[in-house]
Amino acid sequence: MIDPQEAVVSTISPARSAPPPADFYSPDGYRAEESVGYLMKRVMNSILAQADKRLRDCDLTSAQWGPLMRLEKAGDSTVAELARWLQLDAGSMTRLLDRLERKGLCQRVRSTQDRRVVTVRITPAGRAAVANVPTVLSAVMNAHLAGFTHAEWQTLKNLLQRMVATGEAMRDGSQAG
């Protein structure tokens, strides 16, 4: 068990290569229910289900409030940038934006300099729709972290950030899988 007080962890810069793989799992003893990936997915599914349940009155799903929150916080974005951030393919991104536009929550604007570039802009209705999302997400996250100390919460975030950085380094080719 990791002592949160000793868990001063460094993140891996995506520009550097990732450390060598660990040997915690082996094919002969592998159990999905003990997999870090499986557990993270279960936590994420629970968080999204609770958020969706609490945001039902706002007529927003997790697929919809995610891009709207990104646009609200980061400003206008190209369709390609938004798709990369959401980790969606072009077709899924188009269908999602179609739904959001039909609801009047965002609009796509073609660039006058380069007609191939389409910018996505949140509308006033979109801003109103996501106004309560941070409150809901904070409550859902805090509920899932019940019983954690502040140090454990910081340690969990640091460990997950390290896994993300390692994954990015592997994706970028600095470490073979």
Buried (B, 14 or more C-beta within 10 A) or exposed (E): EEEBEEBEBEEBEBEEBBEEEEEEEEEEEEEEEEEEEEEEEEEEEEBBEBBBEBBEEBEBBBBBBBBBBBBBEEEEBBBEBBBEEBEBEEEEBBEBBEEBBEBEBBBBEEEEEEEEEBBBEBBEEBEEBBEBBEEBBEEBEEEEEEEBEEEBBBBBEBBEBBBEBBBBBBEEEBBEE
